Each structure stands twice: as structure tokens, then as C-alpha cells.
Amino acid sequence: MESIRYYLYFLLGKLRQQYFMQIPENDQEYKKSRKWFIVDGATAVTIGLLSGGAFLAAILRALGISDSLNGIISAIPSLACVIQLAGMELAKRMQKIKLFVCIFAIIHRLMFAFLYFIPFLKISTSWKVILCIFVFSTGHILGQLIAPIGGNWISSLVPENARGKYFSNRDCIMVLVSVTISLGTGQFFDKFKAWDNPDAKFLFISLLILTMAAINFIALSMIKEPRFSYFSSDNKEMHGNLVKKRVHRDKNKDCEKFRVTFKKVVLDKSFRRSIILTILWQSAFFFSTPYFGIYQISDLKLSYTYIMIMSFLGSLVRIMLTPIGGKIADKKSWALVLKVALSIMALAFIINAFTVPSNSQIMFAIYAVLTGIAWAGVAPGIFSIQLDLAPDGDKTAYLGINAAIMGACGFLSSLVGGYILQLVIDRGNQILGYQVYGQQLLSLGSGILLLVLVVYIKYRVEKVCIETEH
């Protein structure tokens, strides 16, 4: 009995040391932690790809979920962005975040591993659908909850003068690893079709996500957490009851500050341009893209291998062009880069509107390349403009509130898109006597909304951004 107690205390001591006392003490330890964060990012993005797009559409289709509901479920990650507001408040209140992030990250990722195991459960199909929606939603809610906290953690480990290079290298590695694994998974999916039990592909992807989740947990556990302490007015570290009183006082201040900040963000005339910009972007993007996955595999009859190869090609184009977009933005402005990138994205959606089974391979290839080019400017451009328009001192709060608003609007846009898609399906995909798929109309709508956004940037955002950046 004593030996069991001894080993228990020993284990608890090791856990306390690993998750509460791992403080980086020199540049080498900071460097190692940054490398482990790259492993974390690569595995996290890979799990994100494996639990979305065509892979998600495949399991939802296997459960008999309609195309319109399939797309609405795919848009849940956008709605989950609202939870970032709670994550922001948690980030302010927590002194030690490592254990919290590690636990919620592993639960969040295990949810997606379990998602692909649902078809094998001995329950009715209706319960499988309910469980699938619950697991997918909960997984993304937990992910968004820890997103701001994880962001603060990684920011504390990367010096400001090294962030540009570090994050660009990290993004390149994340994209390469995730699309390579997704490409291999797509090939396995196609091979499993010939098996007597085609659902075996879901077991394969479940085990793959489980492996990625384990690697991710190990990576997060190896990252050290810089020390955070409260200090008194005479610059002495505070402990015990002094810390408790300070935390209680800060909680009351933060609660009041959040209400004031939320009102200030919405009423800020300059930042309101950013809110409108991101609302238009999110609405255009989620109006149609949640329905692409099911369209690709059910109507266009594209193989998973082909979809992943084109995604890989688009990602390579994005990686090559992103540095060029940054250089142009430094000379001109991010508003100009974003305006051009969104115009290319609009063209891609309009081309997608003319994609039918007879021309699907060539049209999807063009779409993949164009979106790869566009993403090189869209992703950093939107983020940079938000940073430029947000005032110094409250950028985290401004960006978090902006993310919550645009996430909710993106989900509402997907609901509208789902309603239109269902109307077209109910009419037998016939409009004025012509054979038209609902996804074609949705793609056209997204392209038009993006062109409206380009006009808005030209007349309402570009001048302000140029003045702010220069």
C-alpha cells in the first residue's frame, strides 16, 4: 500500500513539474518550444483537413444526411468562432494555461477521431446523425475556446522581431505536412471503395486522427510556458492572498471592460470598415463552400485522390506566392493586394458556377489553382487590415469581437445557401427548363458577393489603409 502511495505521489510530482513548472530559462529552451509549436500546428491543421471538406461530406453522406443539411453542418466551425469571446476572457484570468490547453486540445481532437467511428456503433441511423452533429459541434467549440489562449501562449515564446519569419515558416510546414497526409488519405479512400466493407475507410481515418492527436498532445506537453506573475507597485512578486485579491479585482474590471469594449468596437467608425469587410467576406465564402464537398463526390463524381492532388497543387501555388504578396503590400498596401486577390477568388467562384460532371476535372483544376493564388493574398490581407484598423492597446479584444461577429454572419449565410440549395433540389435541379445544380447558383452568388466586397474595399477601405500603413 505504501509503495502504491509512493508511486502515486511520484507521478503527481512529475505531472506538476511537467505542466506547472516548465519555464523556459534560456534561448535554447525558447527555440525548442517554438519547434514543438510547429509540430502542434502541423498535426492540428492535418486533423482540421481530415475532419472537413470531402472527408466530412463522405461520412455525412454515409449517414444519409441531405446535401443542404450537409453544408449547414460543415459551416458549424464558422458559428463556433463566437466562443472565442469566452476564450478571450479565460485567457485574461488564467495564470497557468499549459495543462488547460493540453487537456482541452486532446479532447477536442479525440472528438474528430470518434466522429469517424460513429458508423460502426450499434444504434439507429437517426441517433448516429444526432451524435455526429453533437460530436462535430462540440469538437469545434472546444477548439475555438482554447484558440485565443493558445495564441497568447505561442506569442509569448516568439520575439516580435522574429515573428514574421517564424510564422511564415511555420505556415509553410503546416500546409506541406497537412496536404501531403490528406493526399495519401484520399488515395486510401479510393482504394477502400473496392472493398466489401467500404465503411472501413472511416475506421482508417479515425485511427489516423487518433495518431495525429497523440502526437499533438506530446508536442503541446513538451512546450514550456513562460512565467507569468503579478507584481506589486514596488516591483516585488506577489504570492498567496495578495494574488487572490488581485485576481478578484481584475475579474471585476475585465467584466466591466468587456461590455465597454464591445460597445466601443461596434461604434468605432474606423474599425467598422473591418467589421463590414469581414462580414462580406465570411458571408460570400460560407454561402457556397460548405456545399462543395458533397457536390464534388456525389454529383461531379471526382475521386478523393484527384481532389487531394488539386488541393495539394493549390497549396503549393499559395506557398510560392505568399512572400510576393507581402513584398507588394510593403511597397503599396495590403488593401491593394486584398482587392486583387479577392477579384481572382471571385473569378474562381464564377468558374465553379459553370462546373458540371462533363467538364468537372479541368474546371476543378482551374478553380484549385485560382483559389491557391487568391489565398496567398486573402488570408494575410484580411488579417493585416484588421490589425491596421484596430487601435493599439486593445487589438486582441477588437480582433476577437470581429471574429465572433463574422463567424455568426458566415453561419447565417450558409443557412441561406442551404435553403436555396434545397429549393433547387426539390425542383429536380431544373430552372426554366435547364439542368442546373444548386451548388452552381451558390457559387455564382459567392462570386457576386466577392465583387461587391472588392468595390467596398476600393471606395471605403483602401484609402484609410494606405494612410494607416504609411
Secondary structure, DSSP 8 states (H G I E B T S, - for coil): -HHHHHHHHHHHHHHHHHHHS----SHHHHHHHHHHHHHHHHHHHHHHHHTSHHHHHHHHHHTT--HHHHHHHHTHHHHHGGGHHHHHHHHHH-S--HHHHHHHHHHHHHHHHHHTTGGGSSS-HHHHHHHHHHHHHHHHHHHHHHHHHHHHHHHHHS-GGGHHHHHHHHHHHHHHHHHHHHHHHHHHHHHHTTSS-TTHHHHHHHHHHHHHHHHHHHHHHHS-------B-TTS-B--HHHHHHHHHHHHHHHHHHHHHHHHHHHH-HHHHHHHHHHHHHHHHHHHHGGGHHHIIIIIS---HHHHHHHHHHHHHHHHHHHHHHHHHHHHS-HHHHHHHHHHHHHHHHHHHTT--GGGHHHHHHHHHHHHHHHHHHHHHHHHHHHHHHS-TT-HHHHHHHHHHHHHHHHHHHHHHHHHHHHHHHHTTSEETTEE--HHHHHHHHHHHHHHHHHHHIIIIIHHHHHHHH-
